[in-house]
């Protein structure tokens, strides 16, 4: 069978999810009448300590309705150069919202240097876009942002009149890694996007968790973007199981990532930064002429990983998830050892 380690987005819905989807009570969510969607939104808001939540079709849509709700035309958001909300979401904020991104380089620990952010905040002058929002990402490349940094960032933003948005696609991984309730992370932000279809294993969906006022605005933008999904309770039912049953098990994915990093550490020709393997992602670097051949070699053995152009350099990314076992990790390590033993 195929071992797919390209992303935690490739997970299949569990039998419990499929059963719940088949039995889901539904209504018209655009009218606010789908009881299963309403339960999911209430559950997510409660878990994150927010007033309300909006069910969206994807993480891209959830982040976009957040940006459109926080910012007006001609406003600006500050974001990481390699953040998903900037690099991997089609430029939606600029294309659809006329919102200017101000990207900055990430620090090695996934943070944005607040001194550099301060220099990027525009003066209150009509020559400049109006800086309205600071966007962070947690996890970033599998690294959980330090809790003390979140507190400093919140204070920084408040002092400058900025709102804070978190792309928390994998924020539950961060919470499990740090050993804190997810609400302890979310409380530092005005809005948080969480993804149900990554490590939590649901087939579709994300949620924007925020205040009632911002949620009302976000629902309007979701409709504008074509996100009114009508009888969406069929999808939401899987999301409820994801939140109720799949958070604590993320520790298994983290253990498998650590197992992989250990297995790769003794292979000549491949380098892994163990300190960066905190949750469910392993990045490994190697000679530029090797990456594509390794990816192809593994694909020939029914093992899928990402590498090369998608990652911007001679790097591979391997992501563990609920469809990956420890035996799969061992199979991968043996295959990579075989590749390098043949002289790469």
Secondary structure, 3 states (H helix, E strand, C coil): CCEECCCHHHCCCCHHHHHHHHHCCCCCHHHCCCHHHHHHHHHHHHHHCCCEEEEECCHHHHHHHHHHHHCCCCEEEEEECCCHHHHCCCCHHHHHHCCEEEEECCCCCCCCCHHHHHHHCCCCCCCCCEEEEEEEECCECCECCCHHHHHHHHHHHHHCCCEEEEEECCHHHHHHHHCCCHHHHHCCCCEEEEECCCCCCCCCCEEEEECHHHHHHHHHHHHHCCCCCCCCHHHHHHHHHHHHHCCCCHHHHHHHHHHHHHHHCCCCCCEECHHHCCCCEEEEECCCCCHHHHHHHHHCCCEECEEEHHHCEEEEEEECCCCCCHHHHHHHHHHHHHHHHCCC
